[in-house]
Amino acid sequence: MAPVIGVTATLKEDTERVAERPLGRFVRADADYVEGVVEAGGVPVVLAPVAGPGAAETLVSGLDGLLLSGGSDLEPSHYGEEALPELGVTLPERDEFEIALARGALRRGIPIFGICRGMQLLNVVLGGTLYQDIPSQLGRGVLGHRQRTPKWQPAHEVEVLPGSLLGGIVGRGVVKVNSYHHQAVKELAPGLVVGARSPDGVIEAIESREPGERWVLGIQWHAEAMRAAGPEHRALFEAHVSAARRYAGRRAAA
């Protein structure tokens, strides 16, 4: 059977003034994430933050893999810092829900794939910290990590570290990636190692120090939007789904 992959979603404000219904919020999961899972052979299930952290354990128990998607900034209180003026929009409801999901998945050994915000959340859940704003905290000499061109176009290259889980997946030492973030990993969490960096030194991928024990991978770029740009981006989804399939097999045999 195809493995079930939970895909996190975000909350958006409803700005359409329709007489039949009031303004409010709605749940949105970008189709690129869902399609990436389907193309890789998984069955995607969208996880809505309105379910609340109390529902996380129930939801995680039915998953074979967890994909933490991109989106809003993380609330700095989760890594022991005060908010800087440059901090972007935060969604506490989403933060709490996804932190609970990630913790539940880690406890169960469920393979986790984090993209952009999802990578940052993984680092925070495991005890790391973030740069709240790259330009103001790292200053001159850093790349423009918020490109203005379409998501399927690369913005810069990243250097993949030899011997990394990421390197084994993408099969090359340099990958061209897009870039849509202003936050980044600062202090790497215990139990994680760097999988890739951009030319300015910003961490672009993180992974489990012991990949044989648990499959955990986070990337800073939006591979879901670059699946048509190169096989290395599709390979990331395929590797996650393959890990989820192995997990499902172990669970069925237990």
N, C-alpha and C positions, 0 to 999 in steps of 0.2 A: 504493500500500500504506500501511497505517496505520503510523506511526512507533513504534519500540520505546522505551519509557521505563523506565529503571531506577529502582526505588523502594527506598531504603535501609530496612533493618529494624533492630530492636534485639534485645538478648538479655534474656531474663527468666528468673528462677529458677523452677524447677518445684517447687511446694510440695505437690503432690498425692502422698500416700503410697500408691502402688499397688504391690501385692505383685509384679506381673509385671515391674516395671522400677524401677530406682533413681532417687533424686532427681537432678536435674541441671538443665541450662539448655535453653531452647528459643528459637527464632527467632520474632519476632512482627512483622508488618507490619499496622498498623491498616487495616481495610477501607476507611475513608473516603478514604485516599490512593489506594488502588488503584481504587476506584469513581470518584473524581474524574478519574483518567486515562482510564478507560474511557468515561465520559460525554463527555469532551472529544474522543474519537476516537482515543486512543492505545492501544497494547498494553503493559500493565504487566508488568515482570519484577522480582520481589523479589530484592534483593541481600543475601545473608546475610553478616554480619561474620565468621562462622567461616571464610569462604574465605581471609581473610588479605590483607594489603596486596600480597603477591606476585602475587595473582590479579587485582588491580585493572585492570592494563593489558589483560589478555585480556577481562575483562568489559566494560570501557569500549569496546573496539573493536567490540562488537556493538550499541552503543546509538546512538539518535538524540537522546536527551534524558536528563537525570539529574535526579531529584527527591530532594533531601536532606531527610529527614523530621525530626520533632521527637523529643525524648527526653531522655536524661541530660545532665548538665553536661559541658562540655569540660574536660579536664585542663589546668590553667593553664600547665604547662611548655611547651605548644605555642605560647604567646605570651609566654614569658620571665618568668613570675611564679611566686611561691610560693603554695601553696594557703592561703586564708583559712579560719578556723573555720566560716564560714557556707557553704562550698562544699558542694554536694550530691553525690549519687552520681555517680561517673565510671566509664566503661567503656573502659579503655585499648585493648582489642582493637577496639572499635567505632571509637574515635577514629582509630587508625592506618589502619584499612581505609577509612574515609570520606575521610580526608585524601588518601590515595592515589587514590581514585576521583575526587575533585574536581580534583586536579592533572592527572590523565590527561584528564579532560573539558575542562579549560581549555586544555591543550596542543592538543587536537584541535578546539577551537572548538565543542564540543557545548553546546547550550543547557542552562543549569542553573537550576533553581527550588529555592530553599531556604526551608523553613518552620520557624520558631522556632529550634530548635537548628541546623537546616540553614542558616539565615541567619547565625547566629553562626559556624558552621564556615567558611562562605564568607569571612567577614571575616578570620578567623584565617589561613586558607590563603593569602590575598592580602596578609598582612602587618599586619593590624590586631590590636587587643586587645579584651578584654571587661571589663565590670564583673562580678565573680564573684557579687555579691549586691547587688541594687538597694537594698533597705532600709538595709543597714548602710553602704554606700558613698555613697549619694546623700542619705540622711537624710530629714528632714521635707520635706513639700511634694510628694513624688512620689505618683503614683496607686498604688492597690493593684493591682499587675500579676498577682496570682494570685487570680483570681476563684474563688468557691466554688459558683457556679451552673453549670448545664449548658453544655456547649461550644457549643451552637447559639445561646446567648443572648449579646448584645453586652455588654461591660463598660465600654467607653468609646469615644470617637471618635479617629480619627487625621486629621491634616491632610496631604493629599497635595500635594506641591510642584508648582507649575505647570511644564509642559514636561517632566515626568518620564516615563519609560517606564511607571511604575505608573499615572500619571494618564491616559495614553493607553489603558490597558487597562480601568481601572475607570470612566472617563468622568465623574468627579466630583472635587470638591475636598476632600470630607470623607467618610470611610467609618466606619461603626460596626463595631467588631471585638470579638472575645473576647480574653482575656488569661490565659495560663497559663505565666508565666515569672518567674524571679527573676534571670536574667542578661541582659545587654544589651550592645550595641556601645558601646565606650568610644572608642578611637582608630580612626577609619575608615581602612581599608586604602587605599593608593595605587591609583588606577585605579577606585575606587568613588565614588559620590555618594549622598547621602541622597535617598530617594524619599518618605518620610513621617515625621512625628514625632507623638507623643502630646502632649496639652496640657502635660505636665510637662517636655517637652523630650527625652524618651527616644526614640532612633531606632527607628522602627517598620518601615522598609523601606530597603533598599540596592539599588543597581543599577550596572551598568557605566557608566563615564564615557563610553564610546564604544559605544552600543548597536548601531550599524551594523556594528561589527567583531565583537562577540560578545554573545549574549543571556544576560545574567546578572541574575537578580532574586532578592532575598531579602525575605521578610516575617516580622514577628515574631509575628503572630497565626496561629491555626489555621484557615485558609480552608477546609480539607478538611471541617471540622465545621460550616461555615456555608453550605454550598452551597445549602441550602433557604431560607436567610434572605435571600438577595438575589442578583441576577444578577452583581453585581460580584465575588463570591467564585468563582462558576463561571467567570467570564471569565478569571481568573488561570490556571486549568488549561487553558482553551482557548487562551490566548495561548502558553503553554509548548508545548503539543502542536503548534500551528501553526508555531512556531519550529523544533521538532524535525522537522516535515514538510519545511520548507525546507532544513534541514541534510541530511536524507536525500536530497532531490533533488539537492543539490550533490554529495554523495558519490557518488551513482549516475552522475552525469554526468562525474565526474573520470576 
